[in-house]
Amino acid sequence: MTGILDGSNGVKQVICINWGTRFGSSYINRLYAMVARNITPPFTFTCFTDNREGLHPAILCEDLPPLGIESLPVNTPGIWNKSRLWGATLGTLKGSVLFLDLDVVIVGSLDNFFEVGGADDIVMARNQTTPFERLGQTSLFRFPVGKLVPLQQKFYANPQGVADEYRFEQRFVTRNAPGGKKFFPRRWVLHFRQDCRWPLPLNYFLSPRLPSTAKVVIFPRGLRPEHAIAGRYKGKSDNIREHLSQTFNKTARKGDSIFSHLRHFIRPTPWVKEHWRE
């Protein structure tokens, strides 16, 4: 792993970012605890945040890097605030860093994520929702500090135009990664809804599964770990009979089509509760 850790003095560097009130300290503390249980030291865990209250003392806190534009794009699903991390410097960190979203669930060793590719590579999880696009997923990706400066410059030059063209920041990173991008093995990073939840009608009878290859499970598009634990998505009923009775009630479906309403039912998921904890 020597090449991967160049510039970091042999330390595995894990980072996350937090702003506003969507995620509180409990999310960050859980993420730190999962990292600590699933990585071989030495490592650091750094959170770039605008609120340090309630964070575990072992978490290294850095101020949010400045946003080099007046405002973020509007009417876009991309999480463009992540562009703060693409600058020439990143707090006191140097070398390769592994970024994790706050709502991922770590279920296996992270060590291998520091062994794929070289020290100067951008390595992304695969985006499973559009397999023929060969998109990367920025819920988990590794990059050298300073390597993404061209991305930041291009985005800051025309933020709304970039967001309108690419919609998601992960598509922008994938298509414009300086020097190209590499991918972690597909089955290391799994999508909860696509890889773990059972299809209709099995989702009504079986709890979501955890494939043996998984190291990290991601929760995009509004479905969070606490929903998986409770078996409640979008605040809908966790009772099968009641959920089915809501099928033809547009208000109860909370904006879902009939098919999506039926497909979104999930049973409580014990393995998420087992791993997603401090």
Rosetta blueprint (number, residue, H / E / L):
1 M L
2 T L
3 G L
4 I L
5 L L
6 D L
7 G L
8 S L
9 N L
10 G L
11 V L
12 K E
13 Q E
14 V E
15 I E
16 C E
17 I E
18 N E
19 W L
20 G L
21 T L
22 R L
23 F L
24 G L
25 S H
26 S H
27 Y H
28 I H
29 N H
30 R H
31 L H
32 Y H
33 A H
34 M H
35 V H
36 A H
37 R H
38 N L
39 I L
40 T L
41 P L
42 P L
43 F E
44 T E
45 F E
46 T E
47 C E
48 F E
49 T E
50 D L
51 N L
52 R L
53 E L
54 G L
55 L L
56 H L
57 P L
58 A L
59 I L
60 L E
61 C E
62 E E
63 D E
64 L L
65 P L
66 P L
67 L L
68 G L
69 I L
70 E L
71 S L
72 L L
73 P L
74 V L
75 N L
76 T L
77 P L
78 G L
79 I L
80 W H
81 N H
82 K H
83 S H
84 R H
85 L H
86 W H
87 G L
88 A L
89 T L
90 L E
91 G L
92 T L
93 L E
94 K L
95 G L
96 S E
97 V E
98 L E
99 F E
100 L E
101 D L
102 L L
103 D L
104 V L
105 V E
106 I E
107 V L
108 G L
109 S L
110 L L
111 D H
112 N H
113 F H
114 F H
115 E L
116 V L
117 G L
118 G L
119 A L
120 D L
121 D L
122 I L
123 V E
124 M E
125 A E
126 R E
127 N L
128 Q L
129 T L
130 T L
131 P H
132 F H
133 E H
134 R L
135 L L
136 G E
137 Q E
138 T E
139 S E
140 L E
141 F E
142 R E
143 F E
144 P E
145 V L
146 G L
147 K L
148 L L
149 V H
150 P H
151 L H
152 Q H
153 Q H
154 K H
155 F H
156 Y H
157 A H
158 N L
159 P H
160 Q H
161 G H
162 V H
163 A H
164 D H
165 E H
166 Y H
167 R L
168 F L
169 E H
170 Q H
171 R H
172 F H
173 V H
174 T H
175 R H
176 N H
177 A L
178 P L
179 G L
180 G L
181 K L
182 K E
183 F E
184 F L
185 P L
186 R L
187 R L
188 W L
189 V E
190 L E
191 H E
192 F H
193 R H
194 Q H
195 D H
196 C H
197 R L
198 W L
199 P L
200 L L
201 P L
202 L H
203 N H
204 Y H
205 F L
206 L L
207 S L
208 P L
209 R L
210 L L
211 P L
212 S L
213 T L
214 A L
215 K L
216 V E
217 V E
218 I E
219 F L
220 P L
221 R L
222 G L
223 L L
224 R L
225 P H
226 E H
227 H H
228 A H
229 I H
230 A H
231 G L
232 R L
233 Y L
234 K L
235 G L
236 K L
237 S L
238 D L
239 N L
240 I H
241 R H
242 E H
243 H H
244 L H
245 S H
246 Q L
247 T L
248 F L
249 N L
250 K L
251 T L
252 A L
253 R L
254 K L
255 G L
256 D L
257 S L
258 I H
259 F H
260 S H
261 H H
262 L H
263 R H
264 H L
265 F L
266 I L
267 R L
268 P L
269 T L
270 P H
271 W H
272 V H
273 K H
274 E H
275 H H
276 W L
277 R L
278 E L
